[in-house]
Amino acid sequence: MAPAVHGLCYPPAVIVDVIIPALNEEEALPHVLREIPHELVRDIIVADNGSTDRTADVAREEGAKVVTEHEKGYGAACLRAMRELEADPPDVVVFLDGDHSDYPEELPLLLQPIKDGNAQLVIGSRDKQRAGLTPQQRVGNRVACIALRGLYGVSYTDLGPFRAITYDALMSLGMADRNWGWTVEMQIKAAQLDIAYAEVPVRYRERIGVSKVSGTVRGTLGASAKILWLLGRHVLSDLESEGEDRRP
């Protein structure tokens, strides 16, 4: 029988690799790495985004693989880690923040819909959470999800960073954003390609340390502007494609 933790039934074996983009997460990262269900995961890749503390050292001490991306940006770090998977791809890639705001032990929840054949992309939704999310995060998530529903007919409630996606689906998306638009780009492109998706409720808590995005006015405004810009750009691209298809 599959083992269980906190009432969660672990899905049967699939090859799962975890990607954690991290910038100056020396204090939080050991907690994150220790709480990942290691029996479910083949490799953990920490993408050090130019940290000035011991982030890379503590990651190695906890058994993670470390790659370095000096160009600052959440997406840039994720893309660098993805290149590490190319030689021996997993079945599923899990993205997880390094600040201990997510609950890594809930990883089985994200894997279950994929294992059941019901989804290729699973988002951990923090929609019902009261702790951890700032008011600006809540508003930004709500606006983006309403836009996604209106434009593509998909019913997301969150742009949460804790997510799982099959490797094949991930490669089909052609991910390109190198900073704050990473999560919404993934959901936009999945909608455009009609990739089967699911959401599962996950817990969320106050992060350890100060957020590089929602913890500053500049970061919040920048992330919000980037999300809206990406939505607009992809809508215009879709409209242009439709126009070309209608030409005689």
N, C-alpha and C positions, 0 to 999 in steps of 0.2 A: 504494500500500500504506500502511496506517496506520503512523505512526511508533511506535517502541518505545523504552522507557527501562528500564534494569536488567532486561531480559528480558521486560518487560510490553508486551503489544500494546494500543495505544490503541483503544477502541471507536469506531465511526463517530460522526459528529457528533450530539450532542443538546445542547440548551441547558441549561447547568449553571451555577447560581449557588452560591457558597459563603458560609456564614454562620459567623462566628467571634466568639463572645462573649468579651469580654476585660476584665479588671480588673487594672490595674497590670502590664502585660506589655510595657513599653517595651523591655526587653532581648531578650525572646524573639521578639516579634512580627515583627520584620524577617526573621528566619530562616524563620519559618513562611511568610510571604508570598512570599519569593523561591523557596521550594521547591515551591510549588503549580504544577502543569503548566498554565501560562497558556493554552496552545493549546487546552485542553479547557474552559476556564472563561470565561463571559461577564463576570460581575461577582463581586467579592468584597466582602462587606459585613461590616465590623467593628462589632459592637455594643459600644460603650464603656460599661461598667457603673459609671460614676462614678469613673474613674481619677484619681489625684492625681499621676501622673507624665505622661510624654509619649506615652502609648499612642496617643491619637487623632492626634497630630502625626506619629508615625512611620508609622502606618497610611496616612495621606494621602500622605506622602512616597513610600511604596511603591506608590501607585496604587489603594489600596482606597477604597471608599465608607465613610464613617463616620456612624453614627447613635448617639444617646446615650440611655441608659436609666438614670435616676438611682436608681430602686428597685433595691436590691441583690438579686441572684438570677440564677442561670444561666438559668432558664426565662424570667424577665422580660426578660433581654437577647435571648434567642432570639426571643421573641414580638415584641419591638420590631423586630428585623431582618426578621422575616417580613412585617410590615406594609409594608415597603419593596418587597416583591416583587409586591404586589397589582396595581399598574398595568400591569405587563408580566411575567406569571409565566414562570418557566423550565419546562423539562420535568422537571428533577431539582434537588433542593436537597441540598447536602452540608453537614453540620455537622462542625466541626473545632475543636479547642481551640487557644488562642493561646499555649500555654506551651512549644511545641516538643517535647512528649512523643510526639506522633504523627509519622508520616513522611508529609508531604503528597504526596510523589512517588508514593505507592502509591494515589492516588485512582483510577487506571484499574481497579484490582482491585475497587473498590466499584461502579464504573459497569458493569462487564461483565455481571453477572447481570441488571441492569435492561435493558441494551441487548439482551441475548439473549432477553428476554421471560420470564425465569424468576423474577423477583422484582420487587416494588414497593418493598420495604424491604431494605436491605443493611447489616448490622452488621459493622464491623471488629472481629474477635475477637482479644483479647490473651491468650487462654487458654493458649497454649503458651509465652508469654513468661516469662522469669525475671527480667529487668531492668525497673525502672521501677515496677511495681506493689508497693504496700505489702502486708504480711500482712493488714491489715484490709480493704483493697480486695479481695483475693483471696477472703477469707471472705465478705464482703458480696455479691460477685458470685455466688459459688457458692450461697449461701442463696437469693438472689433468683431465680436461674435454676432451681433445684430447685422453688421455689414456682411459678414460671411453668409449668414442665412439668407439675406435679401438677394445677394449676388449669385450664390451658388446652390442655395437650397439645403445647406448642411446645418445640422443642429448642434453646434458646439456651445459649451457654456464657459470654456476657459481656454487660455493659451498656455497652460501650465508647462513648465520645463521638464517635469517627470513624465516621460513618454517612452513607448516601445514601438518599434516599426520593423517589419521584415527587411532584411538586407536588400532583397530584390526591389521592393517598393521604394526603399530609400534611394537606391541608385537610379531608379526611373525618374525621380523628381528633379534631378539636375540641380541640387541645392547650390546656391551661389552667394546668398547674403553673408556678409562678413561681420555684422555687428548686431544691433538690437532687433532686427527684423527676422531673425532665424526661425523662431517658433511659428510666427504667422505665415512666413513664406512656405514652410512645410505644409501647413494646413490649407493654404490657398492652392498649392500645386497638387496636393492630394485630391482636393475637390475637383480641380480641373481634369484630372485623370480618372475621376470616379473610383478612387481607391477606397475599398471598404474600411470603415473606421468605427471606433467605439470609444466611449468615455467610461471611466470608472471613478467613483468618488475616492479621493485620497485625503489624508490628513495633511495639515500644514502648520508650521510654527514659526515663531520669531527666529530669524537667522542668527548665527553667531557672527558678530562683527557688523560692519556697515555695508549696505548694498551699494554696488557700483552703479546701479541704475535707479531703483526706486528710492534709494537713500539720499539722493541729491535732486535739487530742482532741475539742474541741467540734464541729469540722466533721465529723469521722468519725462521732461519735455522732448528730449531727443528721441527716446524710445517711442513716445506717442506719435511724434511726427513721422518717424520711420515706418511705423505700422500703417498709418493712414496713407503715406506715400506709396508703400508697396501695394496696398489694396487698389489704389487708383491706377497705378502702373499696370497691374495685371488685368484690371477691367478694360482699360484702353487697348491692351494687347489682344484681349478676347474679342473686343468689338472690331478691331482691325482684321482679325482672322476671319470673323463672320462676313465682313464686307468683301474680302477677297474670295471667299467661297461662293458668294452670290453673283460675282461677276461672270458674264457670259464667256 
